[in-house]
Amino acid sequence: MIQRSVKTDQNDLVDRISRFLTSPPEGTPAEIIEAFGEVGRKTFLPPKLFLETVEQAPVAISITDPEAHILYVNSAFERLTGYARNEVIGKNESVLSSKSTPESIYRELWQTIQDKRVWQGMLVNHRSDKTEYIAELTISPVNDKLGSTAYFLGMHRDVTEMHQLQQQLKFQKNLTEAALNAAPMVVVMVAMDGQVLMDNHAYKALLGDFRGVEPVNLFLDALGQQIGFDLGKVCHVGKGFTNVEVRLDPPGGSGSPRWFSCSGVHVPELDEAAQHYFEQPEEARCCLLLIANEVTSSRNRIQEARLNMIRANMAEQQMVQTMREAISGAIFKMQVPLNVIKAALSMPGSNEQSGLVRVLQQALQSGDDAVESLHAALPSPVVEQTTLVNINELLHEVMRLSTHALLSAGIVVDWRPAPVLPSVSGRINALRGLFKYIIDNAIKAVIEAKSSYREIRLETYVDGQDLVTEIMDNGLGIPNSHRLKVFEPFFCGWEHPKEHAGMGLTMAQEIVIGHGGSVEIDPDFFRGCRVIVRLPLNGVEDNG
Ligand code: FAD
């Protein structure tokens, strides 16, 4: 019923306007005739409706003349500013200025709106009671038919609370950043695609140490090898991982390895896309928060203590070895005259009753007794169990044991390990002694050669079923005629032979053969010496 009567009123109004438009009174302004012409159209909205809409809008609205003198304000303006409309109509909008806004902002505001463009920004306003608030203001010019600015439309809202929240957030962020930067450990947040989202000073310092190579990639590779960690599956790592020790090798061999104890947790990523405003997508994305504590110095201390133990162990082994060599040498040397005596006694015509023969028999007897005592005094060889041995690590360890000798002789070590090397089954102490012996020989050879450039190169690789280690030096070299002899007992080709028993390479060969392998001097290497040690990958029988 009500709807019908409204429609009837409207039709009546349209009829009356139509009649007015067919014969407008003389002197009626053209704008009035044009404005009433809109009334009959379907899209026509009465000005009153516009006014009510603006009046009831929740945002503070004002309309000014081109000089910013206020012509109209809505109720929200009154509520927000505390001014009744009759107090501000006719006044400049500057009545709201708290004088805390820099003049440059106003200048930019005016430049923009006078260029007939929309200005948006923040101003500090005060209310009628002089309390300040932050106004987020939009001013848009309203042009007349000729394109000149007739009015300005201003819309603003109080964003003080939002600003306070933003400030608090900024403070929290600064606080978190300060705490992270003060922390001595490396902290980095990395997205699933490997992008670094956040890091701290310690991480940046590491980035500098690694000459710009992103350390997070090295961490992820090392964690992949150590615990099979995969960044693409970071959301599925459960509670994460803690205290996983990884080794990072500075890129390009630019420094000694560094050790880190790593912990990681996954942090769910929030999707910012508009379509996920109400509901986050089912397939979750996560970031990894990685915390890495450097443990290089404690690791080095432990390693140094281990090396000292190995040194002591090797010195003991060396002593036993030297004693065995010396006693074996003495037995060998005693055998020579004893054999001569035996030969003399067995010569035809030697009279058992003659004094000389009796003396020789006594000498032979005491000689045999002495040889027997020497045999009894031979220290028994060390019995050792077999374990899995990583030859790269073993060689690295032997080089560290020889660091002092290498440095004092000015020898450059060219270390070329196979990146991935299977372990061999072997007696670790015996193998360590073997390589130490060969490397010590290489050091002696380059020193005796007295050349200005001294180099030792170590290389490991797999050849078929063998793990091959090559130890090359640019020293004196071994002539082809001595290539096999050097493995014979008591052979010595050094400049000062008295210091050597000549049993070292014999023992080395014994150790290699005991492991089912071989050792040879490369006959085709002429710029020094190349020792090639082959150890079978299928291991050795545990023959002690
Ligand atoms: P003023 O001396 O009035 O102005 C400072 C600088 O602004 C001047 O040096 C000049 O570079 C520029 N300027 C001022 N008036 C003009 C002009 N007519 N033509 C060209 N340049 C000019 N200000 C607020 O502080 N809060 C508001 O909420 C606010 N709302 C506004 C809404 C509208 C629709 C418009 C048009 C302006 C509004 N202003 C508002 C701006 C206001 O009119 C003043 O310019 C401002 O408050 C600075 O006033 P003042 O007395 O401190 O300095």
Residues whose N, C-alpha, C, O or C-beta is under 5 A from the ligand:
A	BS01	FAD	S62 T64 P66 E67 A68 E93 S94 L96 S97 E103 Y106 R107 W110 L123 V124 N125 I139 F152 L153 G154
